Amino acid sequence: MGAIISLAHLNKTFRVADRPKGRLAGLRGLFARDMRTVAAVDDVSFDIRQGEILGLAGLIGSGRSEIARCIFGADSFDSGEIH
């Protein structure tokens, strides 16, 4: 029997502000921010077949919620396929 949910090479990134360091850091951060890209999900692939149960385990910030949000359409993803 085929997969009812299939993820292939799913990738998702976020752009976040770098926090400046120093005594005037908070003030500098109000006017200009340096941005960096963070990979939340990096090349995730799996199939779920009828009757199977999938558990996602990982530390805080490992991308579990982002994977679920992409599967259910709450968030977009950068590349990969979901069927």
C-alpha positions in Angstrom: 0.0 0.0 0.0 1.3 3.5 -0.9 2.2 6.3 1.5 -0.6 8.6 2.7 1.9 11.3 3.6 5.2 11.6 1.8 7.9 14.2 2.4 10.9 14.4 0.1 13.9 16.7 0.8 12.0 19.2 2.8 13.9 22.5 3.6 12.8 25.5 5.5 14.8 28.6 6.6 14.1 31.7 8.6 15.7 35.1 8.6 16.5 36.3 12.1 18.1 39.4 13.4 21.6 39.1 14.9 21.7 40.7 18.4 24.4 43.3 18.7 26.8 43.1 21.7 28.0 45.9 23.9 26.6 48.6 26.2 24.7 50.4 23.5 23.5 47.2 21.8 19.8 47.8 22.5 19.9 51.3 21.1 21.8 50.2 18.0 19.4 47.4 17.4 16.5 49.9 17.1 18.0 51.5 14.0 19.7 48.8 12.0 19.8 45.0 12.3 22.1 42.5 10.7 20.1 39.6 9.4 21.2 35.9 9.1 19.5 32.8 7.7 18.8 29.9 10.0 18.0 26.4 8.7 14.9 25.2 10.7 14.5 22.0 8.6 17.3 20.6 6.5 16.6 17.8 3.9 13.9 15.8 5.8 12.4 12.9 4.0 9.9 10.2 5.2 6.8 8.3 4.2 3.8 7.5 6.4 1.7 4.5 5.3 -1.8 3.7 6.4 -1.8 2.3 10.0 1.6 3.7 10.8 2.3 6.2 13.6 5.1 8.7 13.4 6.7 10.3 16.4 9.0 13.3 16.0 11.5 13.7 18.8 14.2 16.3 19.2 15.5 19.1 21.3 14.1 22.6 21.5 14.7 24.3 18.1 15.2 21.0 16.2 12.4 21.7 13.7 9.6 19.4 14.9 6.9 22.1 14.9 8.1 23.5 11.6 7.7 20.1 9.9 4.2 19.7 11.2 3.2 23.2 10.2 4.5 22.6 6.7 2.6 19.2 6.4 -0.7 20.9 7.4 -0.1 23.9 5.2 0.2 26.5 8.0 3.7 27.5 6.8 5.4 27.5 3.5 8.7 25.7 2.8 11.7 26.7 0.8 12.1 23.5 -1.2 11.1 19.8 -1.3 7.8 18.0 -1.8 4.9 17.0 0.3 2.2 14.6 -1.0 
